Amino acid sequence: MKRYIIDRIEGDFAVCIDDKDKSIDINVSDFGFRVKEGLYVFYDEEKGTYRKDEQKTEKEFKQNEERLRNIFSKNKPKK
């Protein structure tokens, strides 16, 4: 099973990055569910189907949110 992250949407295609940093364009209609940037998906090669990796997606969103919070809190002027 392969895992991809959706880097961006360009027209009818999702530009995805695999675990080896290789880019692949996948037709959005192939997923069978709504996709957005930052979503992690699994591809089952035997079945030819995709499914969301909701745990990884949620974990990454939370980590990125925390990173942004840390960056902005460091840049606040001191009184």
Steps between C-alpha positions, in 0.01 A plus 500: 500500500635842404439827682486842338447854617301729277727795435262702286204481266551606138179485300378140497821363650642468848876540506612243757833429664598148607725392789805532273415861403395400150213692345203334331187652346179316587162583353282638780211276391714190571482561875126455543492760779566871534871583511687808612856615542679339792287185503686170537361208303577131470496323165419129504680364194310170501155660506597816311325714761586798718403572858566789733771475765309714746732434796813612314320800351370613841841449662677708234240779514542523878881502475492773237255704704732474802801601290318809377392588852862473617628714215250777561543495877878545459447803279272687738653824626589500868348767719 
